[in-house]
Structures are given as C-alpha cells and as structure tokens.
Amino acid sequence: MKNYVIVGLGNPGREYAGTRHNIGFEVLDWLAGSHGAVFAPSRYADMATYMLKGRKIVLIKPSTYMNLSGKAVAYWLQNENPEPEHLLVIADDVALPTGTIRMRKKGGAGGHNGLENIIVTLNTEEFARLRFGVGNDYPRGMQSEYVLGRWFPEQVPIVNERIKLAAKAVEEFVLAGIDRAMTQYNKMPDAPKEEKKTT
C-alpha cells in the first residue's frame, strides 16, 4: 500500500484559527471533513488518515508552531515511511494573489519560515509543495502582522472556494503525481479579485 504524507502548515491554538498563515490547516480540515476523517492529537501534530483508491493519505497539522514545522515533518516521514515523492507541503504565499494556487516539485523557502525549517531539518528542497496565495496588501514591514491576521470579509468567499480547489489538487497529486497535478492546476486562472467594501 502506498502512503502519502500531506502536511498543512500553520500554528496551533484558537488565536491563530482563520489566519492567512494557517491556510494549510484549513485545506487539510476540508479534506478530512469531506472523507469523514477526524483529527486527533498525536506526536508533534494533529493527525488524520483516510483511504483514497487504495492509497493511505496521512494528514498532518504540526503542533510545533510554524518555525519548528520540520520537527513534525521529520517524525511523520520516519513513522509512515512514504516514498520521497509522496510528501506534499501546503503553505501560504504572499507572492501570489489571494486564492491563487501553484504546485511545485521542489524549491526554496521563499521567505516562509515553516518551509525554511522543513528544508533545514530534512536537508533537502526536493519535496512537492502547494502554494496558496494570500496576497500582499500590507504596509512595508508589516508582513508578519498581515499573515498572522484574518482574512478581510470580502476575501472569505473566494478563499473558501479556493480551499476546495486546493483539496482537489492534493488528491490529483496523490492519484496522478505531481507532474499531472501541476499541469492541471497551475493552469487554473487566478482567483477573481475581491471587491473591497466601501463605507
């Protein structure tokens, strides 16, 4: 049986729920909910599993906080022992417009502390990732506050729709591989720009 480890990056705790930095958690929550899987606290992470056409999908939400995500990823890779190409990490990306999805086979951290820690801990950039755009509508020097902030009300419907799209991309990765998933989902148009409410 093939094992797949899907890691959604975020920070544990109610105060971080619904923030841009936790979009990885939200995609995994949608995947789990759509298959009747339930997250339970486990070693270094909340973990849920389900089967998809003979493949075991292990969903991991690190409880180590973003900057130590690599500790959780390393543990669950050792525990589940998937093929290297069967690891996928979902992370927020300020370089992409809100709701835009891009998949990559490998690459650097792009300034993302969670990805950076995973790369350092695993000593490799050779793992697939799904980048979920959160936009960059923040003043200079305020990136941290922006990603740790919650979505603007007008963004919520777009983000909710794109979470479902990201979940489909994850399952395409599992069923057909990263190349097919990139071909199919990287061609998707950017999410429509949200209309800012005026008062």
N, C-alpha and C positions, 0 to 999 in steps of 0.2 A: 504494500500500500504506500502511495506517495503522500508525504507530509508537506504541508505548506505553512510557513510561519508568516503571518501578516501583522505587522507592528504599526499601530496608530500612535503617533507622538502627541503628548500633552502633559499637563500637570494634574496630579490627583487633588481632590478636595473641592468642596462645593463652591468655594470662592472663585475657582477657575472654570467652572462649568459654563459653557456657552461662549467662551472667549475665542478669539481668532486662533490663538496658539494651540487650542485644543481640537482643531478640526479633525485631526487624526482619530481622536477618541470618538467623535461624532459619526464618522464614516463606519467605524467598527461597530458602534451601537446600532446603526441601521442594518448592517449585515447580520449581526446576531439576532436582532429582532425579527428580521424577515425570514429567518430559518428556525425560530423558536429556541435559539441558544441563549443561555443565561451566563453572564459574567459572575465569577466568584473570586474572592481574594486568593492569591497564591503567592509563590516566591517571586518577589520583586515586581509583581504585576497582578492586575486583574486579568483572568484568562477565561476564554470560552472556546468551545470547539463545535464543529458540525461537519457533516459529510456532504460532499458535492460530487456526484457521479464517480464514486469510488475513491475520491481523494479526501484526505483528512485536512481540514482547514483549522489552524490554531490561531486564534485572535488574541493579541497581546496588547494590553494598555499598561505601559510601565508605571509603577508606583514610586519610582526612584526620583521623580522630578526630572524635568527636561534635560538639565545639564549632566545627568548621570544615566541617560537612556541606554547607553552602551552596556551597562552592567546587566540590565534586564534582558537585552537582546542576546548577549553572550550566553547567559544562563539558559534561555529557552532554546537557543540553537543547539546547545550541548544536550539539553533534555530531550528534544524532539528529533534531532539529527536529520534535518532535511538536506536535500542537495543544495549547494550554494545558490543555484539559480532559482530556488524555491522560497527565497526570502524577499519580501516586499515591505518597504517602509513608507508610510504615508505622513507627509509633513506639510505645514503651511508654508507659503512662499510669498513674500512681499513684492517680488519682481514680476508677478503675474497679476493681471486684473482679477478682481473679486469673482470667484466661481470658475475661473479658467482651470482646466485640468491638463497636466502634461506628465507623461510617463517617460522614464529614462532607465537605461540598462545599468548605468553607473554614473559616477561623477563626484565632484567635490561637495562641500557642505553649503556653499553659497551664503556663508554668514549665519547659518542656522545652528544654534548651539547643540540641539539634540542630534542632528546628523553628524556634526563635528565629533561629538563624544562617541557615537557609534563607529565612525571611521577610525578614530584613535584606538578604541577598545578592540575592534576586530582586526585592526591593522590592514584594512583594505577599503577601497572605494568601489569594489566590484560587487555591488548589490543593487537590485532594482528599487526604484522609488517612484511614488506617485506624488507629484507636487500639486497642491491645491491653492490656487491664488487667493490671497486675502487683500490685495490692493496695497496702495502706499499713500493713502490720504492722511498723512500726518506731518506736522511741522518738523523741521530739521532737528535731529537729536532726540526725537520722541518715539523712535521705533519700538522700544521696549514697552512703553505705555500703550502704544497702539495695538500691538499683537496680544498683549495681556488684557485688552479691553474687549467689550462685547460688540457684536455686530450692530450697525446702525439699523433702526427699524425697517427702513426701506430695502436693506440688503437681505433680510431674513428669508423672504420668499425665494429669491434667487439662490441663496446658499442652500436652502432645503432641497430644491430641485437638483442642484449640482452634487449634493451629498449622494443622492440616488444614482446619479451618473457615475460618480467615483466608485460606488459599490459595484456597479456593473463592470467597470473597468478592472476592478480587483478580481472578479470572478472570470473575466476573459483572460486575465493573466494566469489564473490557475488552470483553466481548461485548455488554453491555446498557446500560452507562453508570452513572454514579454514582447517579442517582435510583432506578433499579431495584435496584441493589446495596444502597442504604440501606433501601429498602422491605423487601427480603427479609432482610437480615442484622441490621439494627438491631432487628428484632422477635424475634430469637433470644433465648431465655431466658439469664439469666446462667449462667455455669458453676456446677456444684454446688460448694458449699463443701467444701474439703478437710478431712478429719478429721485433727486433729493427733495424732500418735503419743504415747502416754504410756509412760513407762518405769517 
